[in-house]
Structure formats: C-alpha cells, structure tokens
Amino acid sequence: ATLMFDDVKVPADRLIGPLDGGFKILMQTFNSERFLISNMAVALAKVCLNESLEWAKQRETFGAPLIKRQVIRHKLVDMNTAVVAADTFLRKIADDLDSHSAVPADLSMLKNHTTAMLEFVAGEAMQIFGGAGFVRGSKVERIYRETKVLTIGGGSREIMKDLAARQMGW
C-alpha cells in the first residue's frame, strides 16, 4: 500500500529529529536492517537444511530413504557448506559491530551473501522435497516464497553491490 501525505503540517514539538532530517535518520537504520536480514537469512536456511535432512531420512523412493541417494547427500552437504560459510561471515560482522569496526561495505556484502545463500538452500530444499515442497503451510514452501523479500528488502542486490564498491573506492 502507498500512503501519501500532501500539505500536512506537523507541530515543531512533534518532530522526530531536526526539520528535513528524516532521510538521514532513515539511512542510519539501513545497516541495522541489513544485519537483521542477514540473521534472518541464515536462520531460515538452517530451517530449510534441517527440514530437508529429516525429509530425506523418512521419505522413501524405490524401496530406500532419500538419504541413501548420493545426489541427495551431495545436495545436503552443499547446503550445509553454504550455511556454515554464511554463518561464519555473519558472526565475523557481529564481532565487528560489537567492536565498532564494522564498515557499511561489509554489511552490504554480508546481506548479498546471506540472501543468495538462502535462495540456494531454499531451492535445493524444494528439490529434495519434490512436489511435497509446494504444499501450502510447509516450512520449506513458505521460506522458498519469502526469499525474494529478504533479497530486495534493505536494498536490492545490485544496490548493495554498487554501495559496497563505492565504499571501497572502486
């Protein structure tokens, strides 16, 4: 929904911050938003991985559980590798934030990395679940649908790349 406020008068004692300073305040929240989105992406990817592993253990095809299929085990290893790498990056940036040494370029790259990882992991989870992955209400189905919201929210992938490049002087 779009809200439009034309010619609205706000009393001076009701302003949040200085007059015409709203955009600056908004810009200051973006790094926090990007870090939170990255946390969400890692957490949701872990859910997809765990759900896929459990599904692969219980779902049988041609007389054997999916987990016995090499291609499924390889998918799960690739998913786990991606999650662990993203989680490690996330924890490094968390440490940088705690020590006040984080730079916006790192947060932009973190957001891009973690949301791309989530898209990959959720896509692989859907492959492992097959048709069952499209059943409304399943965790994997919901996460798969939500991946683009996280990728775009807080700044699209292209904007994050350009922002990181500019902050690195490129």
ZADO-1210 file (C-alpha; in nm, 4 decimals, padded with zeros to 6 digits):
<atoms>
<atom x="00.0000" y="00.0000" z="00.0000" code="ALA" pos="1"/>
<atom x="00.1118" y="00.3542" z="-00.0683" code="THR" pos="2"/>
<atom x="00.0355" y="00.6336" z="00.1727" code="LEU" pos="3"/>
<atom x="00.0568" y="00.9917" z="00.0529" code="MET" pos="4"/>
<atom x="00.0576" y="01.2915" z="00.2844" code="PHE" pos="5"/>
<atom x="00.0356" y="01.6236" z="00.0993" code="ASP" pos="6"/>
<atom x="00.0471" y="01.9585" z="00.2755" code="ASP" pos="7"/>
<atom x="00.0477" y="01.8006" z="00.6225" code="VAL" pos="8"/>
<atom x="00.1546" y="02.0360" z="00.8994" code="LYS" pos="9"/>
<atom x="00.3474" y="01.8814" z="01.1894" code="VAL" pos="10"/>
<atom x="00.3927" y="02.0955" z="01.5003" code="PRO" pos="11"/>
<atom x="00.7607" y="02.1605" z="01.5825" code="ALA" pos="12"/>
<atom x="00.7260" y="01.9913" z="01.9221" code="ASP" pos="13"/>
<atom x="00.6115" y="01.6718" z="01.7472" code="ARG" pos="14"/>
<atom x="00.9067" y="01.6379" z="01.5093" code="LEU" pos="15"/>
<atom x="01.1335" y="01.3369" z="01.5488" code="ILE" pos="16"/>
<atom x="01.4790" y="01.4803" z="01.4920" code="GLY" pos="17"/>
<atom x="01.5616" y="01.8014" z="01.3060" code="PRO" pos="18"/>
<atom x="01.3417" y="01.9514" z="01.0345" code="LEU" pos="19"/>
<atom x="01.4109" y="01.7811" z="00.6984" code="ASP" pos="20"/>
<atom x="01.6359" y="01.5283" z="00.8753" code="GLY" pos="21"/>
<atom x="01.4157" y="01.2222" z="00.8244" code="GLY" pos="22"/>
<atom x="01.6097" y="01.0803" z="00.5320" code="PHE" pos="23"/>
<atom x="01.9347" y="01.0926" z="00.7280" code="LYS" pos="24"/>
<atom x="01.7679" y="00.9086" z="01.0178" code="ILE" pos="25"/>
<atom x="01.6310" y="00.6501" z="00.7751" code="LEU" pos="26"/>
<atom x="01.9749" y="00.5995" z="00.6194" code="MET" pos="27"/>
<atom x="02.1226" y="00.5342" z="00.9644" code="GLN" pos="28"/>
<atom x="01.8863" y="00.2409" z="01.0141" code="THR" pos="29"/>
<atom x="01.9792" y="00.0629" z="00.6915" code="PHE" pos="30"/>
<atom x="02.2916" y="-00.1055" z="00.8298" code="ASN" pos="31"/>
<atom x="02.0941" y="-00.2466" z="01.1223" code="SER" pos="32"/>
<atom x="01.8231" y="-00.3629" z="00.8837" code="GLU" pos="33"/>
<atom x="02.0794" y="-00.5319" z="00.6585" code="ARG" pos="34"/>
<atom x="02.2360" y="-00.7101" z="00.9544" code="PHE" pos="35"/>
<atom x="01.8939" y="-00.8293" z="01.0759" code="LEU" pos="36"/>
<atom x="01.8023" y="-00.9514" z="00.7262" code="ILE" pos="37"/>
<atom x="02.1309" y="-01.1428" z="00.7157" code="SER" pos="38"/>
<atom x="02.0473" y="-01.3047" z="01.0502" code="ASN" pos="39"/>
<atom x="01.7041" y="-01.3994" z="00.9202" code="MET" pos="40"/>
<atom x="01.8517" y="-01.5471" z="00.6020" code="ALA" pos="41"/>
<atom x="02.0948" y="-01.7675" z="00.7959" code="VAL" pos="42"/>
<atom x="01.8253" y="-01.8789" z="01.0408" code="ALA" pos="43"/>
<atom x="01.5777" y="-01.9621" z="00.7633" code="LEU" pos="44"/>
<atom x="01.8448" y="-02.1502" z="00.5683" code="ALA" pos="45"/>
<atom x="01.9143" y="-02.3608" z="00.8785" code="LYS" pos="46"/>
<atom x="01.5437" y="-02.4440" z="00.8947" code="VAL" pos="47"/>
<atom x="01.5473" y="-02.5497" z="00.5268" code="CYS" pos="48"/>
<atom x="01.8556" y="-02.7636" z="00.5844" code="LEU" pos="49"/>
<atom x="01.7130" y="-02.9342" z="00.8930" code="ASN" pos="50"/>
<atom x="01.3733" y="-02.9909" z="00.7320" code="GLU" pos="51"/>
<atom x="01.5432" y="-03.1356" z="00.4217" code="SER" pos="52"/>
<atom x="01.7602" y="-03.3684" z="00.6261" code="LEU" pos="53"/>
<atom x="01.4611" y="-03.5001" z="00.8206" code="GLU" pos="54"/>
<atom x="01.2586" y="-03.5403" z="00.4997" code="TRP" pos="55"/>
<atom x="01.5459" y="-03.7250" z="00.3307" code="ALA" pos="56"/>
<atom x="01.5674" y="-03.9667" z="00.6247" code="LYS" pos="57"/>
<atom x="01.1956" y="-04.0510" z="00.6280" code="GLN" pos="58"/>
<atom x="01.0889" y="-04.0230" z="00.2607" code="ARG" pos="59"/>
<atom x="01.1344" y="-04.3467" z="00.0703" code="GLU" pos="60"/>
<atom x="01.1648" y="-04.3871" z="-00.3042" code="THR" pos="61"/>
<atom x="01.2200" y="-04.7162" z="-00.4829" code="PHE" pos="62"/>
<atom x="01.2476" y="-04.9007" z="-00.1515" code="GLY" pos="63"/>
<atom x="01.5074" y="-04.6799" z="00.0189" code="ALA" pos="64"/>
<atom x="01.5157" y="-04.3493" z="00.2055" code="PRO" pos="65"/>
<atom x="01.6192" y="-04.0464" z="00.0001" code="LEU" pos="66"/>
<atom x="01.9247" y="-04.0048" z="00.2245" code="ILE" pos="67"/>
<atom x="02.0647" y="-04.3223" z="00.0674" code="LYS" pos="68"/>
<atom x="02.0806" y="-04.1467" z="-00.2702" code="ARG" pos="69"/>
<atom x="02.4208" y="-03.9941" z="-00.3421" code="GLN" pos="70"/>
<atom x="02.2724" y="-03.6912" z="-00.5181" code="VAL" pos="71"/>
<atom x="02.0614" y="-03.6079" z="-00.2111" code="ILE" pos="72"/>
<atom x="02.3584" y="-03.6428" z="00.0251" code="ARG" pos="73"/>
<atom x="02.5602" y="-03.4156" z="-00.2034" code="HIS" pos="74"/>
<atom x="02.2807" y="-03.1565" z="-00.2027" code="LYS" pos="75"/>
<atom x="02.2691" y="-03.1663" z="00.1762" code="LEU" pos="76"/>
<atom x="02.6472" y="-03.1254" z="00.2007" code="VAL" pos="77"/>
<atom x="02.6381" y="-02.8304" z="-00.0405" code="ASP" pos="78"/>
<atom x="02.3548" y="-02.6747" z="00.1593" code="MET" pos="79"/>
<atom x="02.5400" y="-02.7246" z="00.4873" code="ASN" pos="80"/>
<atom x="02.8620" y="-02.5812" z="00.3433" code="THR" pos="81"/>
<atom x="02.6764" y="-02.2703" z="00.2275" code="ALA" pos="82"/>
<atom x="02.5037" y="-02.2266" z="00.5652" code="VAL" pos="83"/>
<atom x="02.8252" y="-02.2688" z="00.7649" code="VAL" pos="84"/>
<atom x="03.0128" y="-02.0202" z="00.5433" code="ALA" pos="85"/>
<atom x="02.7341" y="-01.7613" z="00.5695" code="ALA" pos="86"/>
<atom x="02.7035" y="-01.8140" z="00.9455" code="ASP" pos="87"/>
<atom x="03.0792" y="-01.7633" z="00.9847" code="THR" pos="88"/>
<atom x="03.0643" y="-01.4391" z="00.7828" code="PHE" pos="89"/>
<atom x="02.7658" y="-01.3264" z="00.9906" code="LEU" pos="90"/>
<atom x="02.9487" y="-01.3920" z="01.3193" code="ARG" pos="91"/>
<atom x="03.2561" y="-01.2039" z="01.1939" code="LYS" pos="92"/>
<atom x="03.0441" y="-00.8977" z="01.1143" code="ILE" pos="93"/>
<atom x="02.8682" y="-00.9322" z="01.4515" code="ALA" pos="94"/>
<atom x="03.2087" y="-00.9179" z="01.6205" code="ASP" pos="95"/>
<atom x="03.2977" y="-00.6140" z="01.4080" code="ASP" pos="96"/>
<atom x="02.9735" y="-00.4444" z="01.5113" code="LEU" pos="97"/>
<atom x="03.0453" y="-00.5186" z="01.8779" code="ASP" pos="98"/>
<atom x="03.3911" y="-00.3638" z="01.8466" code="SER" pos="99"/>
<atom x="03.2575" y="-00.0696" z="01.6387" code="HIS" pos="100"/>
<atom x="03.4864" y="-00.1648" z="01.3490" code="SER" pos="101"/>
<atom x="03.2159" y="-00.2738" z="01.1015" code="ALA" pos="102"/>
<atom x="03.2040" y="-00.0864" z="00.7740" code="VAL" pos="103"/>
<atom x="02.8914" y="-00.0424" z="00.5595" code="PRO" pos="104"/>
<atom x="03.0552" y="-00.2198" z="00.2636" code="ALA" pos="105"/>
<atom x="03.0876" y="-00.5352" z="00.4734" code="ASP" pos="106"/>
<atom x="02.7217" y="-00.5172" z="00.5744" code="LEU" pos="107"/>
<atom x="02.6195" y="-00.4775" z="00.2106" code="SER" pos="108"/>
<atom x="02.8288" y="-00.7775" z="00.1068" code="MET" pos="109"/>
<atom x="02.7011" y="-00.9784" z="00.4048" code="LEU" pos="110"/>
<atom x="02.3411" y="-00.9121" z="00.3069" code="LYS" pos="111"/>
<atom x="02.4074" y="-01.0141" z="-00.0527" code="ASN" pos="112"/>
<atom x="02.5955" y="-01.3266" z="00.0505" code="HIS" pos="113"/>
<atom x="02.3428" y="-01.4477" z="00.3064" code="THR" pos="114"/>
<atom x="02.0352" y="-01.3822" z="00.0937" code="THR" pos="115"/>
<atom x="02.1929" y="-01.5505" z="-00.2115" code="ALA" pos="116"/>
<atom x="02.2803" y="-01.8433" z="00.0155" code="MET" pos="117"/>
<atom x="01.9193" y="-01.8600" z="00.1363" code="LEU" pos="118"/>
<atom x="01.7905" y="-01.8638" z="-00.2217" code="GLU" pos="119"/>
<atom x="02.0272" y="-02.1515" z="-00.2995" code="PHE" pos="120"/>
<atom x="01.9448" y="-02.3514" z="00.0144" code="VAL" pos="121"/>
<atom x="01.5693" y="-02.2979" z="-00.0187" code="ALA" pos="122"/>
<atom x="01.5866" y="-02.4003" z="-00.3854" code="GLY" pos="123"/>
<atom x="01.7769" y="-02.7174" z="-00.3006" code="GLU" pos="124"/>
<atom x="01.5292" y="-02.7908" z="-00.0210" code="ALA" pos="125"/>
<atom x="01.2462" y="-02.7664" z="-00.2741" code="MET" pos="126"/>
<atom x="01.4314" y="-03.0108" z="-00.4994" code="GLN" pos="127"/>
<atom x="01.4707" y="-03.2580" z="-00.2135" code="ILE" pos="128"/>
<atom x="01.1054" y="-03.2236" z="-00.1126" code="PHE" pos="129"/>
<atom x="00.9858" y="-03.2519" z="-00.4723" code="GLY" pos="130"/>
<atom x="00.6127" y="-03.1971" z="-00.5121" code="GLY" pos="131"/>
<atom x="00.5664" y="-03.2069" z="-00.1340" code="ALA" pos="132"/>
<atom x="00.7645" y="-02.8856" z="-00.1140" code="GLY" pos="133"/>
<atom x="00.4826" y="-02.6938" z="-00.2805" code="PHE" pos="134"/>
<atom x="00.2232" y="-02.7891" z="-00.0206" code="VAL" pos="135"/>
<atom x="00.0977" y="-02.4674" z="00.1376" code="ARG" pos="136"/>
<atom x="00.1824" y="-02.4467" z="00.5025" code="GLY" pos="137"/>
<atom x="00.5072" y="-02.6397" z="00.4949" code="SER" pos="138"/>
<atom x="00.8095" y="-02.4569" z="00.6309" code="LYS" pos="139"/>
<atom x="01.0146" y="-02.5079" z="00.3157" code="VAL" pos="140"/>
<atom x="00.7362" y="-02.3804" z="00.0893" code="GLU" pos="141"/>
<atom x="00.6915" y="-02.0667" z="00.2983" code="ARG" pos="142"/>
<atom x="01.0635" y="-01.9931" z="00.3176" code="ILE" pos="143"/>
<atom x="01.1052" y="-02.0530" z="-00.0557" code="TYR" pos="144"/>
<atom x="00.8358" y="-01.7915" z="-00.1246" code="ARG" pos="145"/>
<atom x="00.9918" y="-01.5409" z="00.1149" code="GLU" pos="146"/>
<atom x="01.3485" y="-01.5490" z="-00.0206" code="THR" pos="147"/>
<atom x="01.2990" y="-01.2605" z="-00.2636" code="LYS" pos="148"/>
<atom x="01.1503" y="-01.0386" z="00.0067" code="VAL" pos="149"/>
<atom x="01.4749" y="-01.0641" z="00.2014" code="LEU" pos="150"/>
<atom x="01.6881" y="-01.0234" z="-00.1102" code="THR" pos="151"/>
<atom x="01.5151" y="-00.6988" z="-00.2060" code="ILE" pos="152"/>
<atom x="01.4415" y="-00.5590" z="00.1421" code="GLY" pos="153"/>
<atom x="01.7065" y="-00.3255" z="00.2814" code="GLY" pos="154"/>
<atom x="01.8382" y="-00.2641" z="-00.0683" code="GLY" pos="155"/>
<atom x="01.8408" y="-00.4839" z="-00.3770" code="SER" pos="156"/>
<atom x="02.1426" y="-00.6983" z="-00.4634" code="ARG" pos="157"/>
<atom x="02.2502" y="-00.4522" z="-00.7319" code="GLU" pos="158"/>
<atom x="02.2271" y="-00.1550" z="-00.4972" code="ILE" pos="159"/>
<atom x="02.4244" y="-00.3438" z="-00.2305" code="MET" pos="160"/>
<atom x="02.6989" y="-00.4224" z="-00.4823" code="LYS" pos="161"/>
<atom x="02.7211" y="-00.0641" z="-00.6002" code="ASP" pos="162"/>
<atom x="02.7190" y="00.0676" z="-00.2439" code="LEU" pos="163"/>
<atom x="02.9973" y="-00.1740" z="-00.1417" code="ALA" pos="164"/>
<atom x="03.2043" y="-00.0866" z="-00.4470" code="ALA" pos="165"/>
<atom x="03.1740" y="00.2871" z="-00.3848" code="ARG" pos="166"/>
<atom x="03.2627" y="00.2465" z="-00.0175" code="GLN" pos="167"/>
<atom x="03.5720" y="00.0517" z="-00.1155" code="MET" pos="168"/>
<atom x="03.6718" y="00.3306" z="-00.3507" code="GLY" pos="169"/>
<atom x="03.6049" y="00.1415" z="-00.6730" code="TRP" pos="170"/>
</atoms>
